[in-house]
Amino acid sequence: MLSIRDEDRVRVVTLDRPDRRNALTSDGLDALADAVQDAEQSVVYVHGAGSAFCAGADLDVVRTLDGESAPEFAEHGQAAMNAIEDAAAAVVAGVDGAARGGGVELALACDVRVATPDATFAEPGVSMGIFGAWGGTRRLPRAVGEAHALDLSLSGRTADAETAREMGLVSRVTDTPRAVADELARNDPDAIHYLKRLLRDQHDREEQDAREQEAFGALLEDGL
């Protein structure tokens, strides 16, 4: 499900379920959070194997959820994304191919988001009567502003890499996103840590996460 390669200053974490477009199960969420949190390097680079970055939550799991288990699954995903956001290392998302739903939320939990020209982003859950509930309702408006966040979420439309850069969903479009992780890793580890903490400081995370859990559970009261 994951592969990890440790280098001098960069830990490379690969989402490794290409046959499922790197969709995440509960075990995958835990493994990913642990891989990022446990890194001794100053930078963690997260990317996907195959043709997608991450398709989000595994739909085989989502289809089993109901009004009681859905909030628990949302809380599980939120905890994993919060762990990534709170990690001591700077976390770089290298998005190549599709990022969908929870895959967008994973990218948002990372500190720096870099896309290849082939990257695409979408929140398609609205067409199925659900939404990404791993902290996306809090992080997406912070990244792109309320207008873009509402447009992406309510339409379910797909944004290409350049559109994502223009709206602030990613900071760079490049053929070599891994090089950005190496660029960060050349800097002082302590300075990276303190800058991340100061720039990432936020308020009311718990309240918004609880609202996400409740709404996700209500939508899945009768299953998907």
HELIX and SHEET records of a PDB file:
HELIX    1   1 PRO A   18  ARG A   20  5                                   3    
HELIX    2   2 SER A   26  GLN A   37  1                                  12    
HELIX    3   3 LEU A   59  VAL A   62  1                                   4    
HELIX    4   4 SER A   69  ASP A   86  1                                  18    
HELIX    5   5 GLY A  102  ALA A  109  1                                   8    
HELIX    6   6 PRO A  124  MET A  128  5                                   5    
HELIX    7   7 GLY A  136  VAL A  144  1                                   9    
HELIX    8   8 GLU A  146  SER A  155  1                                  10    
HELIX    9   9 ALA A  161  MET A  167  1                                   7    
HELIX   10  10 ARG A  178  ALA A  185  1                                   8    
HELIX   11  11 PRO A  189  ARG A  200  1                                  12    
HELIX   12  12 ARG A  205  LEU A  219  1                                  15    
SHEET    1   A 6 LEU A   2  ASP A   6  0                                        
SHEET    2   A 6 VAL A  10  LEU A  15 -1                                        
SHEET    3   A 6 VAL A  43  GLY A  48  1                                        
SHEET    4   A 6 ALA A  90  VAL A  95  1                                        
SHEET    5   A 6 VAL A 112  ALA A 115  1                                        
SHEET    6   A 6 ARG A 172  VAL A 173  1                                        
SHEET    1   B 4 ALA A  52  CYS A  54  0                                        
SHEET    2   B 4 ALA A  98  ARG A 100  1                                        
SHEET    3   B 4 THR A 120  ALA A 122  1                                        
SHEET    4   B 4 THR A 158  ASP A 160 -1                                        
END                                                                             
